Amino acid sequence: MKKQFFLLATLICLTFIIAACGNDEKAVEKKEKANEPSNVNIALGHALDYLGLDPYANGRENTTLKTVVFESLALETSSGQFESALAENWEVSEDAKVWTFYLKKDIKFHDDTLFTSDAVVQAFNRYMQNKELSRRLGIEKVEATDDYTVVFTLTRPSATFLTVVGSYQTAIPSPTGFDAEGKFVEAIGTGPYKVQSSTKERIEFVANGNHWRGKPDIDNLNVIYISDASTMILALESGEVDLIGADGYGISFSEIERLKGNENLKVVINEDASSMEWIGFNLYKGPLSDKNLREALNYSINRQEIIDYVYEGYATTAKGPIGFNDSIPWVDTSIEGYTYDLAVAEGLFKKAGYTEKNEEGYFVKDGQALELTFVTKSDRTWKPVSEILQNQLKDVGVKVNLEVRGDDIVRDLVKKGEYDLVSLGSMGKSNADPYYFFQYYFTSTGTNSIISDSPKLDQLVRNVVMTIDHEKRAQIYNDIQQEVMMNIPGAFLVHPSRVTIMDNKYDNWKFAGTMDPLRFVYALTKK
């Protein structure tokens, strides 16, 4: 009996010892796991143009990745406001011609050199060598009044100066990243991540432990280029990448609902209100020089059908040239836009002189069928959108011939006026201020003007950039929007939602925009 009791006691002791050892091993394993660096692999759907991240060079790589490494004086938030970044605060003179920025102190570049006003002055002197950017900045001179104060004197009043200074376009690199001749050597910034290695398909970043916001939660950020949308989705499902849709490319809308059912994934809907798809009309030659016909086309377009069949519901109907409600800065909410109303459209076709149809069902005027050329982009949304529009207009009696072209050719044809309809986007229309959008498309000096003969719009757009007072600017923007709608320069179609899908072990993803989508990547965390 004593022997049995002794054996039982020994077994119990051994059990506790084994359990204790197991617990110790789990504790060690847990501690080791906690000390492992955290990683995230983000896939982009477009090519990285070249290597190096030269902040003064052009190319998709720079616009997409610039704000990972470099930072600007201010930061445009997702709501269209500005908060401090490298500058603690700033002030503007009453005439909007002198902007003074007071820099944060004790910020260091990645190579441990101090960030001071000298770096800002050198950077902007380089940016002013870019003809287009220099025109937008309108800087007469930039000077450092001390180590942490920079004063910009402009050639003209500019209420929109901050939208450029607070963007990826004017991020501040370290002077030590360039040689004595000013040639780019190394990407050295103040940003949340440093470049570790790069190839044409993959760029690896490591967290900046001395960042002024504090070290990012994610230690290693890897950005991977995957051109094919199906391959990208497979990479996400297999765990090869952790996040897709960062740049608004690469996710087929038809796949989103299926991916929602994957318990390991999280779907984030970003209603990017600044983004808008629209078609421009040729106001100056061809059938669409008739305003009645332009308005008839607007009433003939079923925008909801486009949202349902192309965007799978992930879009909002556009109303005017800025946005669809007052959650979007500067929107004139009195603009109701166009409804789908074939009865109204028919009356307008008649006013334009189209009262009969031929055997094919197309409107005829003076013996000529109503036939339009639609110059459209070849991307994965514009192609089906164009085909739906072609069918919708065919049903009402308008023949539309599609010409699918690359972006550069589309822009060139707009400049030459060789189109009837053309697919367009939101060039220059940030959440913070739509000034450059209006200047680009609706003034006589615009790069791709759809309206180029309106002295009233020219003056209004000049006034809005020279006016600092918020209420006065709001009224001018209302006047601009009303004038654009009066001209009927096109059909404003939809505001697409941007969809990001990621492994559910990550939190705090914030979409920024298609130009610099990783602007807020520093906030990403891992559970």
C-alpha positions in Angstrom: 0.0 0.0 0.0 2.8 2.4 0.9 4.6 1.5 -2.3 1.5 2.3 -4.4 1.0 5.6 -2.6 4.7 6.4 -3.2 4.3 5.7 -6.9 1.2 7.8 -7.2 2.8 10.7 -5.4 5.8 10.4 -7.7 3.5 10.4 -10.8 1.7 13.5 -9.6 5.0 15.3 -9.0 6.3 14.3 -12.4 3.0 15.6 -13.9 3.5 19.0 -12.2 7.1 19.2 -13.3 6.2 18.4 -16.9 3.4 20.9 -16.8 5.7 23.5 -15.3 8.3 22.8 -18.0 5.6 23.1 -20.7 4.4 26.4 -19.3 8.0 27.7 -19.1 8.5 26.7 -22.8 5.3 28.4 -23.8 6.3 31.5 -21.9 9.7 31.5 -23.6 8.1 30.9 -27.0 5.6 33.7 -26.3 8.4 36.1 -25.3 10.4 35.2 -28.3 7.4 35.7 -30.6 6.7 39.1 -29.0 10.3 40.1 -29.7 10.1 39.1 -33.3 10.0 42.0 -35.7 6.5 42.7 -37.2 6.2 42.7 -40.9 3.6 43.8 -43.5 3.7 43.0 -47.3 1.6 45.5 -49.3 0.9 44.8 -52.9 0.5 47.6 -55.5 -1.2 47.1 -58.8 1.0 49.3 -61.0 4.6 49.2 -62.0 7.4 50.9 -60.0 9.0 53.0 -62.8 12.6 53.0 -61.6 14.7 52.6 -58.6 16.2 55.1 -56.2 13.4 57.3 -54.8 14.9 60.6 -56.0 12.5 63.1 -54.5 13.0 65.5 -57.4 12.4 63.0 -60.2 9.1 62.0 -61.9 7.6 58.6 -62.1 5.0 56.4 -60.4 7.5 55.1 -57.8 8.1 58.5 -56.5 4.4 59.6 -56.3 3.4 56.3 -54.6 6.3 55.8 -52.2 7.6 59.3 -51.5 5.8 60.0 -48.2 7.0 56.7 -46.7 10.6 58.1 -46.7 10.1 61.9 -47.0 7.8 64.3 -45.3 6.4 67.7 -46.1 5.9 70.8 -43.9 2.2 70.0 -43.4 0.0 66.9 -43.8 -3.3 66.8 -45.6 -5.6 64.5 -43.6 -8.2 62.2 -45.1 -10.9 64.8 -44.2 -9.3 67.5 -46.2 -7.8 69.4 -43.3 -4.2 70.2 -42.6 -2.2 69.3 -39.5 1.4 69.9 -38.6 4.2 67.7 -39.9 7.7 69.1 -40.2 6.3 72.5 -39.5 4.8 73.0 -36.0 2.5 75.8 -37.3 2.3 78.5 -39.9 0.8 81.9 -40.7 -0.2 83.8 -43.8 -0.3 87.5 -44.5 -3.6 89.3 -45.2 -2.7 89.7 -48.9 -2.0 85.9 -49.1 1.5 86.6 -50.5 3.7 85.8 -47.5 3.6 82.4 -45.8 5.7 81.8 -42.7 6.4 78.3 -41.4 7.8 77.6 -37.9 9.6 74.2 -38.0 9.6 71.5 -35.3 12.8 71.3 -33.4 15.0 68.2 -32.7 13.8 66.3 -35.8 16.6 64.2 -37.4 17.0 62.8 -40.9 17.6 59.1 -41.3 21.4 59.7 -41.2 21.1 61.5 -37.8 21.7 65.0 -39.3 19.4 67.7 -37.9 16.4 68.9 -39.9 16.6 72.7 -40.1 15.3 75.5 -42.3 18.3 75.1 -44.6 17.0 71.8 -45.9 13.7 73.4 -46.6 15.2 76.3 -48.6 17.4 73.9 -50.6 14.5 71.6 -51.4 12.2 74.4 -52.6 15.0 76.0 -54.7 15.2 72.6 -56.4 11.4 72.3 -56.8 11.3 75.7 -58.4 13.4 74.3 -61.2 10.5 72.2 -62.2 8.5 74.4 -64.7 5.1 73.0 -63.9 5.6 72.8 -60.1 7.1 76.3 -60.1 4.1 77.7 -61.8 1.8 76.1 -59.2 3.9 77.3 -56.3 4.4 80.9 -57.6 7.4 81.5 -55.3 9.3 84.7 -55.7 11.8 83.8 -53.0 12.2 81.4 -50.1 14.5 82.3 -47.1 15.4 81.1 -43.7 15.2 83.8 -41.1 16.6 81.5 -38.5 17.3 77.7 -38.1 13.6 76.9 -37.6 11.7 79.6 -39.5 11.1 79.7 -43.3 9.4 82.5 -45.1 7.9 82.2 -48.6 7.2 85.3 -50.6 4.9 84.6 -53.5 4.6 86.4 -56.8 0.8 86.4 -56.4 -1.7 85.9 -53.7 -2.4 82.1 -53.2 -4.9 80.7 -50.8 -4.1 77.2 -52.1 -0.3 77.4 -51.4 -0.7 74.9 -48.5 -2.3 72.3 -50.8 1.1 72.0 -52.6 3.4 72.6 -49.7 1.4 70.1 -47.6 1.6 67.3 -50.2 4.0 64.6 -51.5 5.0 66.9 -54.3 7.2 69.1 -52.0 8.5 66.6 -49.5 11.8 67.6 -47.9 14.9 65.4 -48.4 18.2 65.7 -46.5 20.9 67.7 -48.3 23.3 64.9 -47.5 21.4 62.7 -50.0 23.0 64.6 -52.9 26.6 65.0 -54.0 28.5 68.3 -54.4 27.1 68.7 -57.9 23.6 68.2 -56.6 23.2 64.7 -58.1 21.0 62.3 -56.2 22.9 59.7 -54.2 20.7 58.2 -51.5 17.0 58.5 -50.3 17.4 60.2 -46.9 14.4 61.8 -45.3 12.7 62.3 -42.0 9.8 59.9 -42.7 8.6 56.9 -40.7 10.6 54.4 -42.8 14.0 54.1 -44.3 14.8 52.3 -47.6 16.6 49.0 -46.9 16.7 47.4 -50.4 15.0 47.6 -53.7 14.3 45.8 -57.0 11.9 46.6 -59.9 9.3 44.3 -58.2 9.9 44.9 -54.5 11.1 47.7 -52.2 11.8 46.9 -48.5 11.7 49.6 -45.8 12.7 49.4 -42.1 11.0 51.5 -39.4 12.7 54.8 -38.4 13.2 54.3 -34.6 13.9 58.0 -34.1 10.8 59.3 -35.9 9.2 62.4 -34.3 5.9 60.5 -33.9 7.6 57.6 -32.4 8.7 54.3 -34.0 6.0 52.8 -36.2 4.4 49.6 -34.9 5.3 47.7 -38.0 9.1 47.1 -38.1 9.4 46.0 -41.7 7.3 47.4 -44.6 7.6 45.6 -48.0 6.0 47.0 -51.1 5.5 44.5 -53.9 4.4 45.1 -57.5 1.9 42.6 -58.8 0.4 43.7 -62.1 -2.3 41.0 -62.5 -5.4 41.5 -60.3 -6.1 37.7 -60.1 -2.5 37.0 -59.1 -2.7 39.7 -56.4 -5.8 38.2 -54.9 -4.2 34.7 -54.8 -1.2 36.2 -53.1 -3.4 37.7 -50.4 -5.3 34.5 -49.9 -2.1 32.5 -49.6 -0.5 34.9 -47.2 2.2 36.0 -49.6 1.0 39.6 -49.2 -1.0 41.1 -46.3 -2.8 44.0 -47.9 -4.1 44.8 -51.4 -6.0 47.8 -52.8 -3.8 50.4 -51.2 -3.6 52.4 -54.4 -7.1 51.8 -55.7 -5.9 49.2 -58.3 -5.8 45.5 -58.4 -9.1 44.4 -56.8 -11.9 43.3 -59.1 -15.1 44.7 -57.7 -16.8 41.3 -58.4 -14.3 39.6 -56.0 -15.0 41.8 -53.0 -18.1 40.0 -51.8 -16.4 36.7 -52.0 -13.4 37.9 -50.1 -15.7 39.3 -47.4 -16.5 35.7 -46.6 -12.9 34.9 -45.7 -12.7 35.0 -41.9 -8.9 35.8 -42.1 -9.5 39.0 -44.1 -10.8 42.4 -43.4 -12.5 44.6 -46.0 -12.1 48.4 -45.5 -14.3 50.7 -47.5 -12.8 54.1 -48.2 -15.3 56.5 -49.6 -12.7 58.6 -51.4 -14.9 61.6 -52.1 -12.3 63.5 -54.0 -12.2 60.8 -56.7 -14.7 61.2 -59.5 -15.1 59.6 -63.0 -16.7 61.7 -65.7 -16.9 62.1 -69.4 -16.1 65.4 -71.1 -18.0 66.8 -74.1 -16.5 68.7 -77.0 -18.2 72.0 -76.7 -16.5 73.6 -79.8 -17.0 71.3 -82.8 -19.3 68.5 -83.8 -22.8 67.7 -82.7 -22.1 68.4 -79.0 -21.6 72.1 -79.6 -25.4 72.2 -79.2 -26.1 72.6 -75.5 -29.5 70.9 -75.8 -27.8 67.8 -77.0 -25.3 67.8 -74.2 -28.1 68.1 -71.7 -30.1 65.3 -73.5 -27.1 63.0 -73.1 -27.0 63.6 -69.4 -30.7 62.6 -68.9 -30.0 59.5 -71.1 -27.3 58.1 -68.8 -28.4 55.6 -66.2 -25.6 56.2 -63.6 -27.1 53.6 -61.1 -26.7 50.9 -63.7 -23.0 51.8 -64.0 -22.6 51.6 -60.2 -24.5 48.2 -60.0 -22.8 46.4 -62.9 -19.3 47.9 -63.0 -18.6 49.0 -59.4 -20.8 46.3 -57.8 -22.4 49.0 -55.7 -19.0 50.5 -54.4 -19.6 54.0 -55.8 -21.9 57.0 -55.3 -23.7 58.9 -58.0 -22.1 62.1 -58.9 -24.1 65.3 -59.0 -21.8 68.2 -59.7 -18.1 68.9 -60.4 -16.9 68.5 -56.7 -19.0 66.1 -54.8 -22.4 64.7 -53.7 -23.0 66.1 -50.2 -21.7 68.5 -47.6 -19.3 65.9 -46.1 -17.0 67.0 -49.0 -15.4 70.5 -48.6 -16.6 73.3 -50.8 -19.6 71.4 -52.4 -22.6 73.5 -53.5 -25.3 71.3 -52.1 -28.0 73.0 -54.1 -26.8 71.2 -57.2 -29.0 68.2 -57.7 -27.4 66.8 -60.9 -29.1 64.8 -63.6 -31.6 62.0 -63.1 -32.2 59.2 -65.6 -35.2 60.6 -67.4 -35.8 59.5 -71.0 -38.9 61.6 -71.4 -37.0 64.8 -70.6 -34.1 63.6 -72.8 -36.5 63.0 -75.8 -37.7 66.6 -75.5 -34.2 67.9 -75.6 -33.2 65.8 -78.6 -36.2 67.4 -80.4 -35.0 70.9 -79.4 -31.6 70.0 -80.9 -33.4 69.1 -84.2 -33.4 65.3 -83.8 -37.0 64.4 -84.5 -36.6 61.3 -86.6 -34.7 58.0 -86.6 -33.4 55.9 -89.3 -33.9 52.1 -89.9 -31.2 51.3 -87.4 -32.9 53.3 -84.7 -30.5 56.3 -84.6 -31.5 59.9 -84.6 -31.1 61.7 -87.9 -30.7 65.4 -88.7 -30.2 66.9 -92.1 -29.8 63.4 -93.5 -26.9 62.6 -91.0 -27.2 60.0 -88.2 -26.2 61.2 -84.8 -22.9 59.5 -84.4 -20.3 60.3 -81.7 -16.7 59.2 -81.1 -15.9 58.3 -77.5 -12.2 58.4 -76.7 -11.8 56.2 -73.6 -9.2 54.7 -71.4 -8.2 51.0 -71.4 -8.3 50.4 -67.7 -10.4 47.8 -66.0 -13.3 50.2 -65.0 -13.4 52.6 -68.0 -13.7 49.8 -70.6 -16.9 48.4 -69.1 -18.2 51.8 -68.2 -17.7 52.9 -71.8 -19.5 49.8 -73.2 -22.5 50.4 -70.9 -22.7 54.1 -72.0 -22.4 53.0 -75.6 -25.4 50.6 -75.1 -27.4 53.1 -73.1 -27.1 55.8 -75.7 -27.8 53.3 -78.5 -31.1 52.5 -76.8 -32.1 56.2 -77.0 -30.9 56.7 -80.6 -27.3 57.8 -80.4 -24.5 55.8 -82.2 -21.3 55.8 -80.1 -18.0 54.5 -81.6 -15.4 53.6 -78.9 -11.7 54.4 -79.4 -9.8 52.8 -76.6 -6.5 54.6 -75.9 -3.7 54.9 -73.3 -3.7 57.8 -70.9 -1.1 59.9 -72.7 -2.9 59.6 -76.0 -6.2 60.5 -74.4 -4.6 63.7 -72.9 -3.1 64.5 -76.3 -6.4 64.1 -78.1 -8.1 66.4 -75.6 -5.5 69.1 -76.2 -6.1 68.8 -80.0 -9.9 68.7 -79.6 -10.2 65.4 -81.5 -13.1 63.7 -79.6 -16.8 64.1 -79.1 -16.8 62.3 -75.7 -13.7 61.5 -73.6 -13.2 59.6 -70.3 -11.8 61.9 -67.6 -11.0 61.8 -63.9 -10.2 64.0 -60.9 -6.8 65.5 -61.9 -6.0 68.1 -59.2 -9.1 67.6 -57.1 -7.9 67.0 -53.6 -10.2 66.8 -50.6 -8.7 69.9 -49.2 -9.2 72.2 -52.2 -10.5 71.6 -55.8 -8.8 74.7 -57.2 -6.4 72.8 -59.5 -9.2 70.6 -60.8 -11.1 73.7 -62.0 -8.0 75.4 -63.3 -6.9 72.2 -65.2 -10.2 71.5 -67.0 -12.3 74.7 -67.0 -10.1 77.7 -67.7 -8.4 79.1 -70.9 -5.0 78.4 -69.3 -5.8 74.8 -68.3 -3.6 72.0 -69.5 -6.6 69.9 -70.7 -9.3 72.4 -70.8 -12.8 71.3 -71.7 -14.1 74.9 -71.2 -11.6 77.3 -72.7 -13.6 80.4 -73.7 -15.3 81.5 -70.5 -14.0 84.9 -69.2 -16.3 84.5 -66.2 -14.9 81.1 -65.2 -11.3 82.4 -65.7 -12.0 85.3 -63.4 -13.8 83.2 -60.7 -10.9 80.7 -60.6 -8.4 83.6 -60.3 -10.5 85.1 -57.5 -10.8 81.8 -55.5 -7.0 81.4 -55.4 -6.5 85.0 -54.3 -9.1 85.0 -51.5 -8.1 83.8 -48.0 -11.5 84.4 -46.2 -13.2 81.0 -45.9 -16.8 82.3 -46.3 -15.9 84.4 -49.4 -14.0 81.5 -50.9 -17.0 79.2 -50.3 -19.3 81.6 -52.2 -16.8 81.8 -55.1 -16.6 78.1 -55.3 -20.4 77.9 -55.4 -20.4 80.4 -58.3 -17.7 78.3 -60.1 -19.8 75.1 -59.7 -23.0 76.9 -60.9 -21.2 78.3 -63.9 -19.7 74.9 -64.8 -23.1 73.3 -64.6 -24.6 76.0 -66.8 -22.0 75.2 -69.5 -22.7 71.5 -69.3 -19.1 70.5 -70.2 -19.7 66.8 -69.6 -21.5 64.1 -67.6 -20.3 63.7 -64.0 -20.8 60.0 -63.5 -19.7 58.4 -60.2 -17.5 58.7 -57.1 -15.9 55.3 -56.7 -15.2 53.9 -53.3 -11.7 52.7 -52.7 -11.6 49.2 -51.3 -8.7 47.8 -49.3 -8.6 44.2 -48.2 -6.0 43.0 -45.6 -5.2 40.3 -43.2 -7.3 40.8 -40.1 -4.3 40.8 -37.8 -3.7 44.4 -38.9 -5.5 47.6 -37.8 -5.6 51.3 -38.3 -5.3 51.3 -42.1 -6.2 54.7 -43.6 -6.5 55.3 -47.3 -4.9 58.5 -48.6 -5.3 58.6 -52.4 -4.1 57.0 -55.6 -1.2 59.3 -55.9 0.4 58.8 -52.5 -1.6 55.9 -51.0 0.9 55.1 -48.2 0.8 58.6 -46.7 -0.7 57.2 -43.4 1.1 53.9 -43.4 2.9 55.0 -40.2 -0.4 54.4 -38.3 -0.8 50.8 -39.3 -0.6 48.4 -36.4 -0.4 44.6 -35.9 -2.4 42.8 -33.3 
